[in-house]
Amino acid sequence: MEILTIWHEDFRLSVECAKFDAVWEQAEDNVGRETLLSVYSWSDGVRSVELCEEGGKTMPIEKNARAKAIFFDNTCYPIWVLFNDDVQDARFGSHLQYENERFSFRAQVLAGFLNYGNDIGRSEIRLVYKVHDRIRHFCFSFEVLSSKLDYHRHWNVIIKDVEREYRMLSLDYMRRTFHGFSPDIRGEAPEIIWWNIFESEQLKFVKACRNILDCPRRRLRGREVSKRADALAFVSASLENELAEHRKESAHVYRQKEPVRTNDTLENRFLKFAIGQIADRFEKLKRRIEQLKSVSDIMKENMDAVSADLKRLRRNPFFRTVGRFKGMSQENLTLQKATGYSQVYRTWNLLRHAYSLNDGFYRLQTKDIAVLYEIWCFIELSHMLKRQLHLQDCEVEHRNRMELNSLFTWELGRGEHSCILFWKDGTLLAELAYNPKITAEGSRKDGVMGLVIRTVSQKPDIVLRLVKNDLREGMRLTYLFDAKYRIGGRDGRVDCPPDETINQMHRYRDAIYYKESSSAMLRKEVVGAYVLFPGSGELADVREAGYFKSIGEVGIGAFPLRPDSGCGRQLLEDFIEELIQKRSQEAIAQVIPQKGTFVGVGSRVLIGVCGQDFPESITRLCCVSAHFPSTVALQNLHFFIPYIKGKGMRDVYEITGMLIIPAGEAGEGQQSSDRPDLVFELKFDRRLFADHRLAERLETDGPTFVETTFDEINRWTERQSATT
């Protein structure tokens, strides 16, 4: 269906969209009808612009006024331009080559299609055509909105949050949309800022330089000359005595100053310096941009024309009489107010500044909304962890860093280069990694230490590893989050994630394993995997949604998360708090085992009451069967804690193996029963307490060995501390 028509004196342009009604309804459900407005503007020669309404009705719109939005992300728009008979060689004038390749000109019709993908913001339809061998340009400007988030509100929140954490990370180049920004006196101007500002200023800069060279400002300066008496046009009072003294010497020369007009002024020195500096920077960036395959021929032609203008200005003979610029010790009124000079000085000043995304006049391109949403989710999770762990800024270690890509924009590092560590009193509590690449080698550089893949590499967006010390020292529980800027549809009154994103969480959990460097054994690693998507819905409705219920049932599900105070944020924060408070054995016990097997959590502890001479570096423990309780299930034992009477317990040993030996061989002089004796292979695991702690029930003449759990041990010691 046709949704927009532009009547121009040289052509008629039509914009169509086959699924516009479905896209509009989705956007209306997600962000509301009142926000789906766009500002349209166009160049001269337009007679009228009309929006097509339901039922075939048309509604004219005014230039630079808000009207119903028609351009949305991830939507295909066929474009038809029917030119008059006197038009020749028409083409689409985008800076992106692949967009121009989508259009072809035949029989006075230029036809093609546009799809902005995940790029949102302002964009333009540019046409370049000839009328009687004279090139004409047409530009139609509009806003591309998001069908999932409120562009005018949510996008600004995402940009501000990302820029607050990682300045300049939001920027990108060669995108299909742009945003307004203004220079900022804070910070330095990176290359991408320099290029974007000069791209909008270059024509005015070149014109101002030409105006100066046509009529430069000169200054009278005193120049010392030597003349005979008959050549003196003016005799100053200081020369009268010298003339009287040498009046009879016709060959005597007299030194005096005479005014001359010179080009070697401060403002002309600055002009020479500014042209040279800008020409060098422009040529350097031009060569880098030309290497990109996506750059269109039209953009290359424009860059070549500007480069040629700058070279001609730099080689102008005028600058042979101008000296080197050495800086300014004070403000110069000529540079600030004089015609031509003020424009050059203004452009040079703008190129030194940083930027601020506050809807200013200059154009700036940012990463697409899907990437920005992914980075924003990573930042939100880090803030939630910091709040739930009750940490200060100094207790959060940012090892993540930005890396410059092949052009001149920044990307967030991966693996070790994107890690945030959360510490408390010198103890690591959690670590958060952004977009690691997990491979068969388990590289720490781009991945996460210990995580490996035995099939194809995987790249989850966010990896959360909570460090638990209650079951084993430094034990890490891994949870994955994948930020998807997609909505799969609606189930009742809530948005749902796409089915394939949930399937991807199952793939992550099944594909990623843990492997110690000293062992070839693979172990399951991922406890849970969850999708973050920009959905909406009421709290009660989301709690009843299938994708949310499955989180507690199978450890796979999704959270709706948007840049507002919606229910999804609260649900995710409550979930993070639950993960932090949950003990290791409880988290592992919730993992569903394979049918026909039983998965036990390694939490059973054997306490042995020992004498004062118990060695701390023990690796083997021999037990006489007569002293070992027959009710203890040996297959359930995972740890051993020695209890020294009168002193207490402190150290935890892992039981790595168990041997059965003939009766009587456990130790000399020991009375053995007919049952065989036992030997436990031990490995030091950690210290359960900083100092030895007493347990009253073990100080009595009770059994030599006691089977228990860590939770029970903590209750014993807490009761002992309370009574003392």
N, C-alpha and C positions, 0 to 999 in steps of 0.2 A: 504494500500500500504506500502511496505517496504521502509524506508527512510534512514536507517543506518545499516551497517554490520561490525562486528568486527571479524576478523580471529585470533584466539589465538591457541597456541600449545595444549591447553587442551579442547577447545570448540569453537563453532561458535555462536555469539550473534547477534540477529536481533531485530531492533526497528521498529515498525509499527505505522501508524496513518491513520485512515480511512478518516478524514476530514482535512488532512494537507493542501491541496490546498486552502480551504476556510479560514483557520486560517492564512496562509501566506499572502493571498490577503488582509485580514483585517489589519494585522500588517503593510503591505506595504503601505496601504492607510493612516494609522494613524501616522506612525513614519518614513516612507521612507525606501527604500531598502538598502541604504548605511549604515544604523545603525543596520541592522539585521545580525550581525556577532557574533560568539561565539568562545572562545578559548577552544580547546579540549586537554586533556592530559590523559595518562593512565599508568598503571604499566607495569612491564616487562613481557615478554612472548608473546606480541602481534606481529603478522606478518604483518597485514595491517588493516587499517580502511578506509571504503569506504562510501561516501554519494551517495544516489541514486538520479539522476536527472530525468527530464521529458523524456519520451520515453524509460525508462528502462536503460538509460546510468548511469554508475557509475563513481565517481570521488574520487581518493584517497586523503586523507588529512594527513598533517604532525602533529607530536606531538608538543604541545605548540604553534601552529600557528592558526591564525584566519581563519575561514571558515564559510560557510552559517549556520545560526542558525536553529535548528530543534525543540528545546524544548521551548514551550510557556505556559503561565499560562492558567488554566482552560481547558486543553486539555488532552484527554486520549491517552496513549501510551502503547499498548500491547508489552510485551517483551518476546522473545523466546530465550532460551539458550540450544543448543544441545551439550552435553558433550561427550568426548571420552569414550570408554568402560571401561577404568581403573579408571574412576572417581566415587567416592562414596559419598553419603550423601551431596549433594549440597543444599545450601539455600541462600536466599537473606539476605544481611548483614546490613540492615539499623538499626539505633538506635531506630526507631519508630516501635513499635510492630504491629500496624495496617498495615503498609507497608509490613512487612514480611508476614503477614497473607494473603496478596493478591497473594503470590507466592506458588506454589506447585511443588514438584520434583517427576516425575514418568518416568520410562523407559528411563533414561538418559536425560530427558528434564525437565528443570526448566522453568515454564511459569507463567506469571502474568501480571499486568499492573500498570502503574504509572500515577497519575494525581496530579500536584503540586498546584492545586487550585489557590489562590492568592499569593502564595509564589514565589518571584522572586529573582534571584541571582545565585551564584554558587551552584551546587549540584553534587552528585556522585551516580553512580550505583556500589554497592559493592557486591561481590560474595564471599562466604566462602564454600570451598569444600575440599574433601579428595582425595588424590592420593596415593595408597598403604599405607593407614592409616596415612598419613602425611597431616596435614592441610595446605592448601594454600589459599591465599587471592588475590583478583583482584579488582582493583578500576579504574573506568572510570569517569573522571571529565568533566564537561561542564557548560554552563550558561543557566539558564531558563530566558527567556526574557518576557517582557510585550507586549501584542498585542495592547495595548491602549496608552501607554506612552513610551517615549524613555528611556530605562533603564540606558544607559550610561550618560544621561544628566538630564532628569526630576527626576529620583530617587534620584540623588545626591542633587538636589535643595530641594526636600521634606525633606530628612534627615537633611540637614543643617538647614532649617527653623524650623523644630520640635526641634532639639537639641539646637538651639539658645534660644528657649522659655522654653523648658522643658528638661533639660539635663538628659540623660539616659532613657527617655520615649520611645525611638525607640526600645530599646532592648527587646528581647523575648528569649524563650528557647524551645527546642524540636520542632523546625521548620524543614521543608524539604530542605531549602536552607540556605546558609551562605554568609558572606561578609568579605572582608579583613579589618583588623584594626591594628593600631600600638599603643603601650603604649604611654601615655602622662604624663608628670610630673605634670600637673595641676589636682587638685581634688583628691578624694579618689577612691580606687578600690572597687566597690560594689561586692557582692557575685557572681553575674553572670559573671562579668569580671574576678574575681579570678578563677572561675571554668573553663571558656573558655581558659584562658592562661595556667593553669596547665594541662588541658586535652591534650594540644599540647606539653607540656614540661615534662610530667610525666615520660615517658620512659627514656629520657635523664637525668632527675633528679635522678631517682633510680640507673641508671648505674653509674653516677658520684659518688654517695654515696658509692656504692660497691667498686669502684676503690680506694676511700680514705681509707676505712676500710681494704682493702688488703694491702695498703702501706701508712699508715698515716704519716704525718709530725710530727716529735718529735723535742724537743728543749733541749739543755744542760742548766741545772740550778744548781746553787750552793746550796748544802745542808750541814747544820751544823752537824758534827759528833764529838763524844768524843772518843779518843783513848789513850792507854798508849804509852810510848815512843818507845817501841820495835815494835809497829804496825804502826808507822808513815812511810809512803812511801816517803814523801817529807817534808822537814823542811824548812819553809819559814823564811825570815829574822825576822819577828815579833815573831816567836816561839823560836829563838836561845837564847834570854835572859832568857825566861821561862824554857827552858831545862837546862841551866846552873844553875839556881836557885834551881831546884828540881831534880838534877841529882842523888841524893842519895835516892829519894823516888820512888821506883819501882811501887807503886800503884797509883801514881798521873796520872790523865788523862788530855789530852790537847785537846782543842776545835779548830777545823779547818773546812773550807769549802771544799767540794769535788764535782766535776761536776757529774751530773746524767742526763740520758735521760728521759723526762717525756712527757706524752700525754696531760697534762693539759695546752694546749696553747690556745691563743685567737681564732685561726681559728677552733680548734676542739670544743671549747665551742660554737662557732657560729653554727657549724655543728649540734651539739646536739640540740641547740635551734631551728634551722630551721626545722629539721626533726620533732621535737615534735609539733611545731606550724602548719606545713603543714599537718601532720597526723590528728591532731584534727579538722582542718577546713575541710579536705577531708571527714572525717567520718561523720561530721555533715551534710554536703551537700549531701553526698551519701544517708543517711537515708531519707532525704526529697525527693530526686529524685526517690528513689525506691517506694515511695508511689503513684507515677503517674501511671495511667493505661496504658499510651501510651509508656512506656519504654519497649524496647525489651529485650528478654532473652540474646541476644548477648551483649548488653550494660551492663546488670547486671553482666554478667560473667567478662567483662573487669574491671568493678569497683571493684568487689570482688578480682580480681587478684592484682590490684594496692593497695587496702587496706591491703591485706596480706603482700605485699612487704614492705609497710611503717611500719607496726607493727613489722616485723622481724628486720628492720633497727633500730627501736627505742629501741628494747630489746637487741641489740648487747652488749656483755660483755665489749667491748671497752669503752663504755661510763661510766662504773663504776668508771674509773680513771679520768674522765673529770668533771670539776667543772661547776658552773652555769654561764651562759653568762650575763654580766652586761653592755653590750653596747660597742661601740667603740668611743674613744675620738679623733681618727684620722684615716686616710685612711690606710688600711692594704694591702700591696703589695701581700702577699700570697693569700688572698681571691680574688684579682683581676687577678692574673696571673698564680697561681699554678694549675697544672693539677687536675681536679676534683673539687677543691675548687672554681675555677672561675665559673664553670657551676652551682654549688649550689648557689653561691652568685648572679649570674645573674638571675636565676629563682626566688629567693626570692625577688630580686629587682623588677622584672617584676610584681610580684603578689601584690606589694604595689602601683603600678601606676594606674592611670585612663586609658582612652583610647581616641583615635581619629579615626574616620572613614575616613581614607585616603588611602584605598586600600593597607594595610600593609600585613604582613605575617600571622598574627594570625587570627583565625576564630571567627566570631561574628554573631549571629543570630538576626534578627530584626523582628518586627511585620510584618504581611502580608501587602501587598501594599494597600489593601482596607481599613484597619484600619489606616494606615499612611496617606492615602489620606483624610480620614474623619477628622483626627486631623489637617492636613495641611489646609483644607478648613476652619475650625474653627479659626485657627490662621490668615488666610488671611482676613476673615471677621472682626476680631478684629482690624487688621491694617487699613482696609478701614474705619471703624467707627472712629478710632482715627484721620485719615487724614481729613475726611469729617466734623467732629465736631471741627477741629482745636484745638486739645488738646495736652498738653505736657505729658511726661511720668508720672510726678507726679500727673496728673489728671485722670489717669487710675488706678483703684484699682483692683488688682488681688486677688480675693478670691478663685480662682481655685487652686487646689493642687493635687499633685501626691500621690497615695496610693499604698503601697506594697501589691502584691497579695499573694496567698498561697505558691508560690514557692519563687522566689527572683527577680521578675521583677516588673516594675512600670506600673500603669494604671492611666489615668486621672480621677479625681473624677467626680461625677454626681450631678445634681441638684444644691443645695447650695454650694457643694464642687467644682463646676466647673464654678462659676459665675465670670464674669468680669464686673465691674461697671465703667461707664464713667461720670465724674463729671465736672462741670464748675461753678466756684465761689460758691461752696457749694450746687449747684443744680444738682440733678441726671438727666442726659439726656438720658441714654440708659443702658440696661443690656443685657449681652450675656451669655447664659448657654449652656453647652455641654452635649448632650445625657441624658437629664433628663428622669426619669420614671414617667409618669403621671398616677395616679391611682384614684380610687373612693374617697380615703381619702384626696387627695390633699396634700401629705406629702411634707414639705419643705426640708427635708433632701435629698431625692433622686429626688424630682420633682421641680416644680415651684409654689410658693405660689399663691393660688387662682385658679389654673387650676385643673380641675377634669374630670374624665371619668365615664360614667354611664354604660358602657358595659365592654370591655376588656381593659387592660392597653396599653398605647401607649408610644413609645420611639423615638421621633424625634431626629435627630442628633444634630441640632443647633436651639435654640430658641432665637430670637431677640425681645426685648420689648423696643420700643421707648416711652419715657415719654413726654407727651404733656400737657402743662398747659393753652392752649388758650381756651379750652372748659370747662374743669374741672380740678381742682388741682390734679396733680399726675396721670392723666389718662394715661394708658399704651395701646399701639397698638402692637399686637403680630403678628410676622411674623415667619414662619418656613422655615428652609433650611435642606434638606436631601442630604448628599454627597454620591453618588453612583459610585463606580468604575466599571461602566458598560456602554456599548454602544449598543443601540438597532438596529443599522443599519444606512444606509445613505438614505437621501431624497435629491436627486439631488447632490449638492456639499457640503452638510453639514451633520455632524453626528447628530443622534437623540438619545434621551434617551429612554430606554425600556418603553413600554406602561405601564407595571405594576408599574413602579416608579411614573408615573403621576397619576395613579389610587390611589396610596398610599397617594399622596398629598390631593386628594379629601377626603380620609378617615380621615386624620388628621384634616382637617378643619371641617368636620361634627361631629367628635367624641369628640373633646376637647371643654369644656365649662369653663365658669368663674362662680365662686360661692363665694360670700362674707361670711365671718365667721358668721355674724349676720343675714343672710338671707338664706332661703331655695330655692330662685329663681335661676334658671340657665339662663345664658346668653351666646350667641355666643361670642367666644373669638378670633379666628384666622382670621385675615384680609386677609392674603395671604400665600401660601405655594409653595415652589419652589425646584426643583431638581438641584443639582450641579453635573456635570458629566464630564469626561475627553475627551470631544468631540472637534472637530476642524471645521474650516470653515471660509470663508471670512466674514467681517463685514456686507456687504450688503446682503449676502446670509442668515446669521443668523437672521438679522432683518426681513426677509421675511418668515422665518420658522414658521410653525404653533405653535410649542411649545413655541416660543418667543412671537408671537402675542397674544397668549392666556393670557399672564401675564397682559396686559392692559385691556383685555376684561372680564376675569372672575377671575383674581387674582390667577391663577394656571398656572404653566409653568416651564421652565428650563433655566439654564445658562450653557454654556460650559465653564469649568474652568480648565486650565492646568498650570503647573509651567513654563510658558514662558509669553512673552508680547503679547499674542494673543488677539483677539477681545473680547473673553468672559470676560476677566478681566475688560476691559474698560466698557463693557455693565453692568456688575455687579456693578462696582464702580459708574457709572452714576445712576443706579437704587437706590443704597444706598443713594446717595446725594438727589435724588428726594423724597425718603421717609422721610428724615430728614427735608427737606424744606416744605413738604406738611403739611397743617394745619389739625387738627383733623377732623373737620366737612367735609373737602374735601375728606379725606381718607375714612371716614365712609359712606359718601354719594355715593361712588363708589361701595359699597357692594350691590349686586343684591338682591332685596327683593323677598319674596315668592309671587307667583301670587295671585291676589285678595286682596293683602294688600298694604299698603303704609307705608314706613319706613321714618320717618322724623328725622333729626339730631337735637339733643337738643341744638339749638343755639339761639333761640328767647329769647330776654331779655326784661323785663318790667322795665322801669326806673320810679321811683316815686319821685317827687319833695317834699322834707320834710322840716320841720323846724329844728332849731338848737338843739332841745331837742329830736331828734330821738334816741331811745335806741339801742345800738350795739348788745345786747343780745336778740333781738326780735325773737319770734317764731311764732307769728300770726300777720297778717296785715289785718285790717278791712277797706274796701273800700266802700264809699257811691256811689251808682250807678249813682247818678247825676253828680259826678265828674269823673266817669270812662268812657272813650270813648267807644262808642258802636261798633266801627269798628274793635276793637281788637279781634282776634280769640283766645279765651281762651285756646283751646286745643293745641295751638302752643307754649304757654308760658312754659319755663323751668327754668328761672332764674329771680331774682329780684335784682335790684341795687338801693339803696336809694341815692338820690342826695340832699345834704344840700346846700341851697342857700348861696352864699358868701364863701363857703368852698370847695364844689365839691363832687366827688364820689370816693369811694375806695373799699368798701366791696361788695362781691357777695354772694347772698343767693340762695339756690336751692328751687324751689317751689315743695314741696313734696305732697301737697294736696290742694284741693279747695272746699269750702263750699258755698252754696247759702242760705241766711237767709232772713226772711221777711224784707220788706222795713222799714227803720227807726231804725232797731236794730243795725246798724253798729256803732252808737255812739250817745250819748245824745246831744241835741241841734243842730244836723245836719239836714239840710233840705234834704229830700229824695224824689225821684220821685216815680212813681208807680212801677217802676222796682224793683226786689229784690236786696238787697245789697250782697257784696261778702266778703269772708274771705279766705285769702291765708295762708296755713301752710308753714312755712319757716324753713330752716336749713342752718346754716352758712357753706359756701363752701370754700371760699378762699378770699384773697385780690387780687384784680385786679391790683392795683398800690401800691407802697410802701407808698405813701402819697396821700392825697386827691388831685384830679385834677379837674380843672374847665372846663366847656363846655359852651361857650358863648350863644349858642342857648337855653340853659336851664336856664340862668340867667334872661331872659326876662319874661314878664308876659304871658307865653304860657300855654299849657295844663299841668295839674297836673301829668298825666301819659303819657309816650311815649314808644311805642313798637319799638325795633330796634334789632341789632345784635352786637356781640363783634367787628367784623371788622369795623362797622360803628362807634362804640365808639372810637376805636383807631384812626380813621381818625379825629374825632372831637377834641380829645386831642392833636393830632399832629398839627392840624391847629391852635389851641389855643396857643400851645408852640411857633409856628413860629411867630405869630403876637405879642407875648409878648417879 
